Amino acid sequence: MENKSSYKTKAIKESKTSFCWSINCYDGCSHGCLYCYGRVIRRKKYAHWIQPAPRSNVVGDLKKDIDWLNKNPGAKQKIRDIMVCAITDGYQDMELVHRITRQVVKQLIDNGLPFTVLTKNRNVLQDAELFRGYDKCRVGFTVATLDDNLRKQLEPFASPADDRCEALAELKSKGIATYCSVEPMMPDNRSDPIAIVDRLRDYVDLFEFGKWNPYFRKCIQAKTGIVYDEDYYVKVFAKLIPYLETKGISYCIAKHSEGFLKARGFSFIPAQLVTDRPYPKPSDVHVCAGVRVAHPNTSPSTSAALPVTP
């Protein structure tokens, strides 16, 4: 942002996510996902992490940030997408009590700021009327598997897979832009990205794919039997990318998977920000030195996408 020496934003933070900026409404997350990188960043043990607390100051801090941004339009223009939330879930059940995320989203909308919501909880539907008609937002779900037995192991307290799929369909029916993060793709046949695309392609405007980074290998192997396998990812991407291209499905790859793909000769499409819409279709991109980029006559992503999973 401009004039960082005179003002440092308190709620809107530069982020190592694909969205460049983020707001986190809670500290911790009750969904209890085994692969969660949030507790790595926050340096918390699992038992502590799944007992979240509201960040009660975030609403007031956001108001201060917005007041400053409205007085500094050049800085405001640089904020092209804000992830709500980056290292927690803004719609975990605690939100039903505190409504912090709702207050945050309302401030962003009232002041014309762009944002992407990413959640694993159908509670987000309670704010659908806020998103509806606002063209600078999109609402997304993480869907790493359609198998609810695996979901219960990996994401024990998040919404069931079917609930997330149905919520995406409902959001789309209301005219709200949608997004699906198919990550982490786990090296297991129950985490099939093509099956997820086939289930959701009519309801999702943009898919994002990424491998397991992986955090907590031993824990996940002990609880699920899943073993990290790079050869598995080579085979998955070799099948997935041509499938998406053939079907004309808008997609991108999480930045944290870029090095893995390029090292193995795959193309890479960076994540698009909400302000990059309309997204380039696969037919509107070409390969240059192993990196997929949009043709000059399309609306390409101009962001330097950063990793969804640090």
C-alpha positions in Angstrom: 0.0 0.0 0.0 1.0 3.7 -0.4 2.4 5.6 2.5 3.2 2.6 4.6 5.4 4.7 6.8 2.3 6.8 7.8 -0.2 4.0 8.1 0.0 0.3 8.4 -3.3 -1.6 7.8 -4.5 -3.5 10.8 -7.2 -5.9 9.4 -6.3 -6.1 5.7 -3.0 -7.8 5.5 -0.7 -8.7 2.7 -1.0 -12.4 2.3 0.9 -15.5 1.0 -2.3 -16.6 -0.7 -3.4 -16.5 -4.3 -5.4 -13.4 -3.4 -2.5 -11.1 -2.2 -4.5 -9.7 0.7 -6.5 -11.3 3.4 -8.6 -10.7 6.5 -8.9 -13.3 9.3 -11.9 -13.1 11.5 -11.1 -15.8 14.0 -8.0 -17.2 15.6 -8.1 -21.0 15.2 -10.7 -23.1 13.4 -13.2 -25.7 14.7 -13.2 -27.7 11.5 -10.1 -29.6 12.6 -8.7 -30.3 9.2 -5.7 -32.6 9.5 -3.7 -30.9 6.7 -4.4 -27.3 7.8 -1.4 -25.0 7.3 -3.0 -22.4 9.5 -1.8 -24.0 12.7 1.7 -24.2 11.3 1.7 -20.5 10.6 0.2 -19.7 14.1 2.4 -22.4 15.8 -0.4 -24.0 17.7 -1.0 -27.6 18.6 -4.1 -29.3 17.1 -6.1 -29.4 20.4 -5.6 -25.6 20.9 -6.2 -24.8 17.2 -9.7 -26.4 17.1 -10.8 -24.2 20.1 -11.1 -20.9 18.1 -11.6 -17.5 19.5 -13.1 -14.5 17.8 -10.8 -11.6 16.7 -13.1 -9.0 18.2 -11.0 -6.1 17.1 -11.1 -6.9 13.4 -14.3 -5.1 12.6 -13.0 -1.8 14.2 -9.6 -2.2 12.6 -11.2 -2.8 9.2 -13.1 0.5 9.6 -9.9 2.3 10.2 -8.2 0.6 7.2 -11.2 1.6 5.0 -11.2 5.1 6.2 -7.6 5.4 5.2 -8.1 3.7 1.9 -10.9 5.9 1.0 -8.6 8.9 1.5 -5.9 7.2 -0.5 -7.5 6.0 -3.8 -4.2 4.9 -5.3 -3.7 2.5 -2.4 -7.2 1.3 -2.6 -6.9 0.5 -6.3 -4.0 -1.8 -5.5 -6.2 -4.1 -3.5 -7.6 -6.3 -6.2 -8.8 -9.3 -4.1 -9.0 -10.0 -0.4 -9.3 -13.5 0.8 -11.9 -14.0 3.6 -10.3 -15.9 5.4 -6.7 -17.1 4.8 -5.7 -19.1 7.9 -9.1 -19.8 9.4 -12.7 -20.3 8.2 -14.9 -17.3 8.4 -18.1 -19.5 8.4 -17.2 -22.1 11.0 -20.0 -22.5 13.6 -18.7 -19.8 15.8 -19.7 -17.3 13.2 -23.4 -18.1 13.9 -22.9 -16.5 17.3 -20.4 -13.6 16.7 -21.2 -12.6 13.1 -17.8 -11.1 12.6 -17.4 -12.3 9.1 -20.8 -10.9 8.2 -19.8 -7.5 9.5 -16.5 -7.6 7.6 -18.1 -8.6 4.3 -20.7 -5.8 4.7 -18.0 -3.2 5.2 -16.1 -4.5 2.1 -19.2 -4.4 0.0 -20.3 -0.9 1.3 -16.9 0.4 0.3 -16.5 -1.3 -3.1 -13.6 -3.5 -2.1 -13.1 -6.9 -4.0 -13.0 -10.1 -2.1 -13.1 -13.9 -2.3 -14.7 -16.0 0.4 -13.3 -19.5 0.8 -15.0 -21.9 3.3 -15.8 -25.5 4.1 -19.1 -24.6 5.8 -22.6 -24.2 4.3 -23.2 -21.5 7.0 -22.0 -19.1 4.3 -25.5 -19.3 2.7 -26.8 -17.1 5.5 -25.0 -14.2 3.9 -26.0 -15.0 0.3 -28.2 -11.9 0.2 -25.1 -9.7 0.8 -23.1 -11.3 -2.0 -26.0 -11.3 -4.5 -25.7 -8.4 -6.9 -22.2 -7.4 -5.8 -19.9 -8.0 -8.8 -16.6 -7.6 -6.9 -16.9 -10.8 -5.0 -17.0 -14.6 -5.4 -17.8 -17.3 -3.0 -16.0 -20.6 -2.9 -15.8 -23.9 -1.2 -12.9 -26.3 -0.7 -13.8 -29.7 -2.0 -10.9 -32.2 -1.7 -13.1 -35.3 -1.9 -16.6 -36.4 -2.6 -16.2 -39.4 -0.3 -17.7 -38.4 3.0 -15.9 -41.1 4.9 -12.6 -39.7 3.8 -13.9 -36.2 4.5 -14.7 -37.2 8.1 -11.1 -38.3 8.5 -9.5 -35.3 6.9 -12.0 -32.5 7.8 -13.9 -34.0 10.7 -16.0 -31.0 11.7 -16.5 -29.3 8.4 -19.7 -29.5 6.3 -20.2 -32.8 4.5 -19.1 -32.9 0.8 -22.7 -33.1 -0.4 -23.7 -30.0 1.6 -20.8 -28.0 0.0 -21.8 -29.2 -3.5 -25.4 -28.2 -2.9 -24.4 -24.9 -1.5 -22.3 -24.1 -4.6 -25.4 -24.9 -6.7 -27.5 -22.6 -4.6 -25.0 -19.7 -4.8 -24.9 -20.1 -8.5 -28.7 -20.1 -8.8 -28.7 -16.7 -7.0 -26.3 -15.2 -9.6 -23.3 -15.2 -7.2 -19.9 -15.9 -8.8 -18.5 -19.2 -7.6 -15.1 -20.8 -7.0 -13.9 -24.2 -6.0 -10.6 -25.0 -4.5 -9.8 -28.7 -5.2 -7.0 -28.9 -2.8 -5.2 -30.5 -1.3 -5.7 -33.3 -3.9 -4.7 -36.3 -1.8 -2.8 -39.3 -3.3 -5.8 -41.5 -3.0 -8.5 -42.6 -5.4 -11.2 -41.2 -3.1 -9.8 -37.7 -3.8 -10.5 -37.6 -7.5 -10.3 -34.1 -9.1 -12.1 -35.1 -12.3 -15.0 -36.6 -10.3 -15.2 -33.3 -8.4 -15.2 -31.3 -11.6 -17.9 -33.5 -13.2 -20.1 -33.1 -10.1 -19.7 -29.3 -9.9 -18.9 -28.0 -13.4 -22.4 -26.6 -13.9 -22.1 -24.5 -10.7 -18.5 -23.4 -10.5 -17.0 -20.5 -12.5 -13.4 -21.2 -11.6 -11.7 -24.3 -10.3 -8.3 -24.3 -8.6 -6.1 -27.4 -8.2 -3.2 -28.0 -5.9 -1.2 -31.0 -4.5 -0.8 -31.8 -0.8 2.2 -29.8 0.3 2.4 -31.9 2.6 2.1 -31.0 6.2 1.6 -33.6 9.0 2.6 -36.6 6.8 2.9 -39.0 9.7 -0.4 -37.9 11.3 -2.4 -38.2 8.1 -0.8 -41.5 7.2 -1.7 -42.8 10.7 -5.3 -41.7 10.6 -6.1 -42.3 6.9 -3.5 -44.7 5.5 -2.7 -42.1 2.8 1.0 -41.9 2.0 2.5 -38.9 0.2 3.4 -39.9 -3.4 4.8 -37.5 -6.0 4.5 -40.1 -8.8 0.8 -40.1 -8.1 0.6 -36.4 -8.7 2.4 -36.6 -12.0 -0.2 -39.1 -13.2 -3.1 -37.0 -11.9 -2.0 -33.8 -13.5 -1.1 -35.6 -16.7 -4.8 -36.7 -16.9 -6.5 -33.7 -15.3 -5.0 -30.9 -17.4 -6.0 -32.3 -20.8 -9.4 -33.2 -19.5 -10.0 -29.5 -18.4 -8.7 -28.3 -21.7 -10.9 -30.6 -23.7 -14.0 -29.7 -21.7 -13.3 -25.9 -21.9 -13.4 -25.6 -18.1 -11.9 -22.4 -16.5 -9.2 -23.4 -14.1 -6.0 -22.4 -12.4 -3.2 -24.1 -10.4 -2.3 -23.1 -6.8 1.0 -21.3 -6.7 2.5 -23.7 -4.3 2.3 -26.4 -7.0 4.0 -24.3 -9.6 7.6 -25.6 -9.0 6.4 -29.2 -8.9 4.7 -28.9 -12.2 7.4 -26.9 -14.0 10.1 -29.3 -12.9 8.1 -32.1 -14.6 7.4 -30.3 -17.8 3.8 -29.3 -17.1 2.2 -26.0 -17.9 1.2 -23.6 -15.2 -1.8 -21.3 -15.0 -1.7 -18.9 -12.1 -4.7 -18.1 -9.9 -6.9 -15.3 -11.2 -8.1 -12.6 -8.8 -11.8 -11.7 -8.6 -11.0 -8.5 -10.5 -9.5 -10.5 -13.4 -12.9 -11.7 -14.5 -13.9 -12.8 -17.1 -11.3 -15.6 -16.8 -9.5 -16.7 -19.9 -10.8 -20.0 -21.2 -8.3 -22.7 -22.0 -8.7 -22.0 -25.7 -7.6 -18.4 -25.0 -4.2 -19.4 -23.6 -1.0 -20.6 -25.1 2.2 -22.2 -23.8 5.4 -20.1 -23.7 8.5 -21.6 -22.2 6.5 -24.1 -20.2 4.2 -21.4 -18.7 0.6 -21.0 -19.8 -0.3 -17.3 -20.4 -3.4 -15.6 -21.8 -3.4 -14.3 -25.4 -3.1 -10.5 -25.6 -6.7 -10.1 -26.8 -8.1 -11.8 -23.7 -8.5 -10.6 -20.1 -5.5 -12.2 -18.4 -4.5 -12.4 -14.8 -2.0 -9.7 -14.1 -1.4 -10.8 -10.5 1.8 -12.3 -9.2 -0.1 -15.1 -7.6 1.3 -16.3 -4.2 0.7 -19.7 -2.6 -2.6 -20.8 -1.2 -0.6 -23.1 1.0 2.6 -21.5 2.3 
